[in-house]
Amino acid sequence: MAGMVDLLTARQDPAIRDSVTSARRDGRFSTRMENGQSQAPPAPSSPVKASILTPGPFRSPKSRVVYSDRLIPSRAATSRLDYSLLEREAAAEAGRPRQSLDPGADPGADPGSSAGAYAQLLRSQLLGCPPPSPDRASGGGAAGAGAGLAPRSPTRSPARKLFRYMAGDAETPLSGVPPASPYARGTLGGEDLAAATPGLASPARPLRRIPRAPFKVLDAPGLSDDFYLNLVDWSSANTLAVGLASAVYLWSALTSKVTLLVDLGPDRMVTSVGWSGRGSYLAVGVDDGQVQIWDVAKATKIRSMEGHAARVGCLAWGSAGLASGSRDAGILLRDPRAPPPFSVRLSAHRSEVCGLRWAHDGRSLASGGNDNLLCVWDARWSGSGGGGSPTPPAGATAPASNPSRPLRRWTDHSAAVKALAWSPHAHGVLASGGGSADRTIRLWNAGTGSCLQTVDTGSQVCCLAWAKNANELVSTHGYSQNQVVVWRYPAMTKLATLTGHTLRVLYLALSPDGQTVVTGAGDETLRFWNVFPEARGKGAAGPAGGVGAHLHASIR
């Protein structure tokens, strides 16, 4: 009965009645009858707040707010959805001491320098962000002078916005990761990585260092200062042959031993020397038109060949035999094993022939003369025919059925053509150099007859030689610079300019290992230069591949 009185009293009080009504609606009030008595749960501590926050069926539908966890982005061209990483508070970073995790780090060094550089590298490699400018990094002007006294604040990186969707704008016209270039110097970067991060990108490969001074000098008294002669040659057996006046001397690059091979006497003069392919025989040209063949191991002359009416200024051994050029404007192709006379006479020049060079495949012969003419001959017509009657090879066709007519004939040079060299790296590429009135190096395609490139050297071109182990070229010069120049092909950029000779550098020979060149000049010296790299996978056998270690000596 007392419970019923309390319930009726509560119904008469308006405040209590509203609270009970709300509690019943929420299910928080229930009447239980135990032993004939009803019990009511305690009223909520804040009945008004519970009635406001709790949605009920009697609230207006217009006031209901519907929430959802689904996001549908807009694909409009001007839209941008940005999901930024949380920015760290500057005050927390500035007040927190930085500790290095490297146990071997210098305690006095700045612990944040390496971390900052590493973070900058990651931003530039992964996100393509340019590094901060020097003015911004240092604080700029006088303000940056006292930056070391104040605590550094962390750099706010533009790469904080890591997860970002863009439809395209002025800064990034194309969305997505920029394509990586195969020529990028970084490991992960794009095409402009080197320009964006000049301090962090991989450095360019340094150029090879070429010594500017010769490592060995030989005195060569009596070495002629004549542009049209060829008096120095280096054999595959590492022996240097030098013609000095009327004598021929042999200098061993392994032992530095000098040997006198032949002395022609006071009335005759050596005008050219040339080694056979294996280095067993040496051909000697004489001023009276004779060509002598010497067996170097036995130091004996095995043959003398006539045929020229004037001095023999150039010699060249090839698979087809021995070629000799003379002041009589003729070229003779000889087989030293065949009986006389010579095999083939090539007549296209109108003046002295001063340059001869066989192609590496042995099928073509290049000749240059004092008539400014450059020719390329088909060597397959040099078979022994006896009496000057050539025998054409199977399938070969001579131009106009005349073996004396060259395959190529160029008149672009304006001076004597002595310097000739065939490229060992590109088939049919021939380099030629002109005299003092021309001063150019020209690159030719012997197959098509086209001129690939012309380089003005500024001085007389005396000799040319290709490197065996690199796509490079060396040239020697006379009037007026008397220098040796190393070129990179095909750009024809100068790698080194070597000086030391006081007169024209008229003679040039390449060592068998392809690293060293020897130059001879009218100053009666032979200088050895280490200009070319060694072959890959092979080490040098000493100073410049076995050249004697004495710095200065005499060849006789």
C-alpha positions in Angstrom: 0.0 0.0 0.0 2.9 2.4 0.8 4.4 1.7 -2.7 1.1 2.6 -4.3 1.0 5.9 -2.4 4.5 6.8 -3.5 3.6 6.0 -7.1 0.5 8.2 -7.0 2.6 11.0 -5.3 5.1 10.8 -8.1 2.5 11.0 -10.7 1.1 14.2 -9.2 4.5 15.9 -9.3 5.1 17.1 -12.9 8.9 16.9 -12.8 8.8 13.4 -11.5 6.1 12.4 -14.0 8.2 13.6 -17.0 11.2 11.7 -15.8 9.3 8.5 -15.3 7.7 8.8 -18.7 11.1 9.2 -20.3 12.6 6.3 -18.4 9.7 4.0 -19.4 10.2 5.0 -23.0 13.8 4.1 -22.9 13.2 0.8 -21.1 15.1 1.8 -18.0 12.0 1.6 -15.7 10.1 -1.6 -15.0 7.7 -2.6 -12.3 8.3 -5.9 -10.6 5.9 -7.5 -8.2 7.6 -9.5 -5.6 5.5 -10.8 -2.7 2.7 -8.4 -3.7 5.0 -5.3 -3.7 6.2 -3.2 -6.6 9.8 -1.8 -6.7 11.0 1.1 -8.8 14.7 1.5 -9.9 16.4 4.7 -8.9 15.8 7.7 -11.1 18.7 8.8 -13.3 21.0 11.5 -12.0 20.3 13.8 -14.9 16.9 13.0 -16.4 16.8 16.1 -18.6 20.2 15.2 -20.3 19.1 11.6 -20.9 15.9 12.7 -22.5 17.8 15.0 -24.9 20.7 12.7 -26.0 18.5 9.6 -26.4 16.7 9.4 -29.7 13.1 8.4 -29.3 10.2 7.5 -31.6 8.4 10.7 -30.9 11.1 13.0 -32.3 10.6 14.8 -35.6 12.1 13.0 -38.7 13.5 16.3 -40.0 15.8 16.6 -37.0 17.5 13.2 -37.5 21.1 13.3 -38.8 22.3 10.2 -40.6 26.1 9.5 -40.4 28.0 7.2 -42.7 31.6 5.8 -42.9 31.7 5.7 -46.8 33.5 8.4 -48.9 32.9 8.8 -52.6 35.5 11.2 -54.1 34.7 13.6 -56.8 36.5 13.0 -60.1 36.2 16.6 -61.3 39.2 18.2 -62.9 39.6 20.8 -60.2 39.0 18.4 -57.2 41.8 17.3 -55.0 41.5 14.8 -52.1 44.3 15.3 -49.7 45.3 12.8 -47.0 48.2 14.3 -45.2 50.5 12.8 -42.7 50.3 14.2 -39.2 52.7 17.2 -38.8 55.0 16.9 -35.8 54.9 19.8 -33.4 57.8 22.1 -33.8 58.0 22.8 -30.1 58.3 19.1 -29.2 61.0 18.6 -31.8 63.0 21.7 -30.8 62.9 20.8 -27.1 63.8 17.1 -27.6 67.5 16.3 -27.7 68.6 14.2 -30.6 70.6 11.1 -30.0 72.7 9.2 -32.5 72.2 5.5 -32.9 75.7 5.1 -34.4 78.0 3.9 -31.6 81.0 5.1 -33.5 79.7 8.5 -34.2 81.6 11.6 -33.1 80.1 13.0 -29.9 80.9 16.5 -30.9 79.4 16.2 -34.4 75.9 17.4 -35.3 73.7 14.4 -34.8 71.0 15.8 -37.1 73.2 16.4 -40.1 73.3 12.7 -41.3 69.6 12.2 -40.6 68.7 15.3 -42.5 70.8 14.4 -45.5 69.3 10.9 -45.4 65.8 12.3 -45.3 66.5 14.7 -48.1 67.9 11.8 -50.2 64.7 9.8 -49.6 62.5 12.7 -50.5 64.4 13.4 -53.7 64.6 9.7 -54.8 61.1 8.6 -53.9 59.1 11.8 -54.2 61.1 13.9 -56.6 61.2 16.9 -54.3 64.0 19.4 -55.0 66.5 20.1 -52.2 66.1 23.4 -50.2 68.0 26.3 -51.7 71.2 27.4 -50.0 69.7 30.7 -48.9 66.8 28.9 -47.3 69.0 26.3 -45.7 71.4 28.8 -44.2 68.8 31.3 -43.2 69.9 33.9 -45.7 72.2 36.9 -45.3 73.0 38.1 -41.8 70.2 36.1 -40.3 71.9 32.9 -41.2 75.1 34.0 -39.5 73.6 33.5 -36.1 71.7 30.4 -37.0 74.3 28.3 -35.3 73.6 30.0 -31.9 69.8 29.3 -31.9 68.2 25.9 -31.8 67.3 24.6 -35.2 63.7 24.1 -36.0 62.8 21.0 -38.0 62.4 21.6 -41.8 58.9 21.4 -43.0 59.1 19.2 -46.1 56.7 19.6 -49.0 56.8 15.8 -49.2 54.7 15.4 -46.0 51.6 15.0 -48.2 52.5 11.5 -49.1 49.1 9.9 -49.9 47.5 12.3 -52.3 45.1 11.9 -55.2 45.3 14.6 -57.9 43.4 15.1 -61.1 46.1 17.3 -62.5 47.1 20.9 -62.1 49.8 23.4 -63.2 52.5 21.8 -61.1 51.7 18.2 -62.0 50.0 18.1 -65.4 50.3 14.3 -65.4 49.3 12.3 -62.3 51.2 9.3 -61.2 54.9 8.6 -60.6 57.2 10.2 -63.2 58.7 7.6 -65.5 62.2 6.5 -64.7 64.9 7.2 -67.2 67.5 4.5 -68.1 70.0 7.4 -68.1 69.2 8.6 -64.6 72.3 8.7 -62.3 70.3 7.9 -59.2 69.2 4.4 -58.3 65.5 5.2 -58.0 65.1 8.6 -59.5 63.6 10.0 -62.7 65.0 11.9 -65.6 65.6 15.1 -63.8 67.0 13.6 -60.7 70.5 14.9 -61.4 69.2 18.4 -61.9 67.0 18.3 -58.9 69.6 16.9 -56.5 73.0 18.0 -57.7 74.6 17.2 -54.3 72.9 13.8 -53.8 72.8 12.3 -57.2 75.4 9.7 -58.2 78.5 11.6 -59.5 79.5 11.4 -63.1 82.2 8.9 -64.0 85.5 10.7 -63.8 87.6 10.9 -66.9 90.7 8.7 -67.1 93.8 10.5 -65.9 96.5 10.6 -68.7 100.0 11.5 -67.6 101.2 14.7 -69.2 104.9 13.8 -69.2 106.7 10.9 -70.9 107.8 8.1 -68.6 110.8 7.4 -70.7 113.0 9.3 -73.2 115.6 7.8 -75.6 118.1 9.9 -77.4 118.1 9.1 -81.1 121.0 11.0 -82.8 120.6 11.1 -86.6 116.8 10.8 -86.6 115.8 12.6 -89.8 113.5 15.6 -89.7 111.7 14.6 -92.9 107.9 14.6 -93.1 107.7 12.0 -95.9 109.7 9.2 -94.1 108.6 6.5 -91.7 111.5 5.5 -89.5 109.9 4.1 -86.3 107.9 0.9 -85.9 107.0 -1.4 -82.9 106.7 -5.1 -83.4 104.3 -7.6 -81.8 107.4 -9.1 -80.1 107.9 -5.8 -78.2 110.9 -4.7 -80.1 111.3 -1.2 -81.4 113.0 -0.6 -84.8 114.4 2.8 -85.5 116.2 4.1 -88.7 119.0 6.5 -87.9 120.8 7.9 -90.9 122.3 4.8 -92.6 121.7 2.3 -89.8 118.8 0.4 -88.3 118.8 -0.2 -84.5 116.6 -2.5 -82.5 115.6 -1.6 -78.9 114.0 -4.3 -76.7 111.2 -2.9 -74.5 111.6 -5.8 -72.1 115.4 -5.5 -71.4 116.2 -2.0 -72.8 119.0 -3.7 -74.8 120.0 -1.9 -78.1 121.2 -3.9 -81.1 122.6 -2.7 -84.4 120.8 -4.7 -87.1 122.4 -3.2 -90.3 124.5 -0.3 -91.4 124.2 0.5 -95.1 127.3 2.6 -95.3 127.9 6.3 -95.8 126.5 6.5 -99.3 123.0 5.1 -98.5 120.2 6.1 -96.2 117.4 4.3 -94.4 114.1 5.9 -95.4 111.5 3.5 -93.9 111.1 0.4 -91.6 108.2 -2.0 -91.2 107.7 -5.1 -89.1 105.9 -8.2 -90.3 102.8 -9.4 -88.4 104.6 -11.9 -86.1 107.6 -9.7 -85.6 110.0 -12.1 -87.1 111.0 -10.1 -90.2 111.8 -6.4 -90.7 111.5 -4.7 -94.0 113.9 -1.8 -94.6 113.4 0.8 -97.3 116.4 2.5 -98.8 116.9 5.8 -100.6 117.9 4.1 -103.9 114.5 2.3 -104.2 115.6 -1.0 -102.8 113.6 -3.0 -100.2 115.5 -5.4 -97.9 114.0 -8.2 -95.8 115.8 -9.1 -92.6 115.5 -12.1 -90.3 115.8 -10.4 -86.9 116.5 -13.6 -84.9 119.4 -14.5 -87.2 120.4 -10.9 -88.0 120.7 -11.8 -91.6 119.3 -10.3 -94.8 117.2 -12.9 -96.6 116.1 -10.9 -99.6 116.5 -7.7 -101.6 113.8 -6.5 -103.9 114.1 -3.9 -106.7 111.4 -2.2 -108.6 111.2 1.4 -107.4 113.1 4.2 -109.1 113.3 6.5 -106.1 113.4 6.3 -102.3 110.9 4.0 -100.5 109.3 6.3 -97.9 106.6 3.9 -96.5 106.1 0.2 -95.9 103.2 -1.9 -94.8 102.8 -5.6 -94.1 99.5 -7.4 -94.7 98.0 -10.8 -95.3 98.4 -10.2 -99.0 102.1 -9.4 -98.7 104.3 -6.3 -98.4 103.3 -3.0 -99.8 105.8 -0.2 -100.5 105.3 3.4 -101.5 108.0 5.5 -103.2 108.8 8.9 -104.4 108.2 7.6 -108.0 104.5 7.8 -107.2 104.1 4.1 -107.4 102.9 1.4 -105.0 104.2 -2.1 -105.3 102.5 -5.2 -103.7 105.1 -7.9 -103.2 105.0 -11.5 -102.0 108.4 -12.1 -100.3 108.1 -15.8 -100.9 107.5 -15.4 -104.7 110.2 -14.9 -107.2 110.7 -11.5 -108.7 109.4 -9.3 -110.0 106.8 -7.7 -107.9 103.2 -8.9 -107.9 101.1 -5.8 -108.6 101.9 -2.1 -109.3 99.3 0.4 -108.2 99.5 3.7 -110.0 97.0 6.4 -109.0 99.1 9.1 -107.3 100.9 11.8 -109.2 103.5 12.5 -106.5 105.4 10.8 -103.7 103.5 8.2 -101.7 104.1 8.9 -98.0 101.4 6.9 -96.2 100.3 3.2 -96.5 98.1 1.3 -94.1 96.4 -2.1 -94.3 92.9 -2.6 -92.9 92.6 -5.1 -90.1 90.7 -7.6 -92.2 93.5 -7.5 -94.8 91.2 -6.8 -97.6 91.8 -3.0 -98.1 94.9 -0.9 -98.4 94.8 2.9 -97.8 97.4 5.1 -99.4 98.2 8.8 -99.1 100.5 11.0 -101.2 102.0 14.4 -101.6 99.4 15.1 -104.3 96.8 15.5 -101.5 95.1 12.3 -102.7 93.7 9.6 -100.5 92.9 6.2 -102.0 91.6 2.8 -100.9 92.5 -0.3 -102.9 91.1 -3.8 -103.1 93.8 -6.0 -101.7 92.3 -9.1 -103.2 93.8 -8.2 -106.5 97.3 -8.7 -105.2 97.6 -12.4 -105.9 100.8 -13.5 -107.5 100.5 -13.3 -111.3 104.1 -12.8 -112.2 105.3 -10.0 -114.4 102.7 -7.6 -113.0 99.7 -9.6 -114.2 97.2 -9.8 -111.3 94.9 -12.7 -110.8 91.5 -11.7 -109.5 90.1 -13.7 -106.6 86.9 -15.8 -107.0 83.9 -13.5 -107.0 85.9 -10.3 -107.0 85.3 -7.6 -109.5 87.8 -4.8 -110.0 86.5 -1.4 -111.0 86.3 -1.2 -114.8 88.4 -4.4 -114.8 91.5 -2.4 -113.9 93.2 -3.4 -110.6 95.2 -0.1 -110.7 92.1 1.9 -110.2 91.3 2.5 -106.5 88.0 1.6 -105.0 87.8 5.0 -103.3 89.5 8.2 -104.3 89.2 11.3 -102.1 90.6 14.8 -102.8 89.2 16.7 -99.8 92.6 17.2 -98.2 94.5 20.4 -99.2 98.0 19.1 -98.2 100.0 15.9 -98.2 98.3 12.9 -96.6 100.7 10.9 -94.5 98.7 10.1 -91.4 96.5 7.0 -91.9 94.8 4.7 -89.4 92.0 2.1 -89.7 89.7 1.7 -86.7 89.8 -1.7 -85.0 86.4 -1.1 -83.5 84.3 -0.1 -86.5 84.6 -1.9 -89.8 85.6 0.3 -92.7 86.3 3.5 -90.7 89.4 5.2 -91.8 91.1 8.3 -90.3 93.4 10.5 -92.3 95.4 13.7 -91.5 96.6 16.5 -93.8 99.8 18.4 -93.8 100.5 22.0 -92.8 98.2 23.6 -95.3 95.3 21.3 -94.4 95.6 20.7 -90.6 92.5 18.5 -90.4 91.6 15.0 -89.3 89.0 13.4 -91.5 87.0 10.3 -90.7 85.8 8.2 -93.6 83.4 5.3 -94.3 85.3 3.3 -96.8 82.2 1.2 -97.6 80.0 4.1 -98.7 82.7 6.7 -99.5 81.2 9.3 -97.2 83.1 11.7 -94.9 81.9 11.1 -91.4 83.6 13.9 -89.6 86.2 16.7 -90.0 88.2 18.1 -87.2 90.5 21.2 -87.5 93.5 20.5 -85.3 95.2 23.8 -85.9 98.6 22.3 -86.9 100.2 19.9 -89.3 98.9 16.3 -88.8 101.9 13.9 -89.0 100.7 10.5 -87.6 97.5 8.8 -86.4 96.9 5.6 -84.4 93.8 4.0 -82.9 93.7 2.5 -79.4 93.3 -1.2 -79.2 91.4 -1.2 -75.9 89.3 1.9 -76.2 87.5 3.8 -78.9 90.1 6.6 -78.9 92.6 8.1 -81.3 96.0 9.7 -80.9 97.6 12.2 -83.3 101.0 13.8 -83.6 101.5 17.3 -84.9 104.2 19.4 -86.5 104.0 23.1 -87.4 103.4 24.9 -85.3 102.4 23.2 -82.0 104.6 20.1 -82.0 102.2 18.2 -79.7 100.5 14.9 -79.1 96.7 14.8 -78.8 94.5 12.0 -77.5 90.9 12.1 -78.9 87.7 10.4 -77.9 85.8 8.9 -80.8 83.2 9.6 -82.2 82.7 12.9 -80.4 86.4 13.8 -81.2 86.8 15.6 -78.0 90.3 16.1 -76.6 91.2 13.9 -73.7 94.8 15.1 -73.3 97.4 17.3 -75.0 101.0 16.2 -74.5 103.9 18.4 -75.0 107.7 17.9 -74.7 109.1 17.7 -78.2 110.7 20.9 -79.5 110.4 20.0 -83.2 107.8 18.3 -85.4 106.5 15.0 -84.0 107.0 13.0 -87.3 106.9 9.4 -86.1 104.5 7.4 -84.0 104.2 3.7 -83.1 101.9 1.7 -80.7 103.1 -0.9 -78.3 101.7 -4.5 -78.6 99.7 -4.2 -75.4 97.9 -1.1 -76.7 98.7 1.1 -73.8 101.9 3.0 -74.8 102.8 5.1 -77.8 106.3 6.2 -78.7 106.8 9.4 -80.6 109.9 10.6 -82.5 110.7 14.1 -83.6 113.4 16.1 -85.4 114.8 17.0 -81.9 116.4 13.5 -82.1 114.5 12.1 -79.1 112.0 9.2 -78.7 109.5 9.7 -76.0 107.2 7.1 -74.5 103.7 8.0 -73.3 101.2 6.0 -71.4 98.0 7.3 -72.9 95.6 4.4 -73.5 93.9 2.1 -70.9 94.8 -1.5 -70.5 92.7 -4.4 -71.8 89.8 -5.4 -69.6 90.7 -8.3 -67.3 94.4 -7.9 -67.9 97.0 -6.2 -65.8 100.1 -4.4 -67.0 103.3 -6.4 -66.9 105.3 -3.5 -65.4 105.8 0.1 -66.5 103.6 0.5 -69.5 103.3 -3.2 -70.2 107.0 -4.2 -70.0 108.9 -1.1 -71.2 112.2 -0.7 -69.5 112.2 1.3 -66.3 115.2 3.6 -67.1 113.9 7.1 -67.6 116.5 8.5 -70.0 118.8 6.5 -72.2 120.3 6.4 -75.7 119.3 4.1 -78.5 122.9 3.8 -79.7 
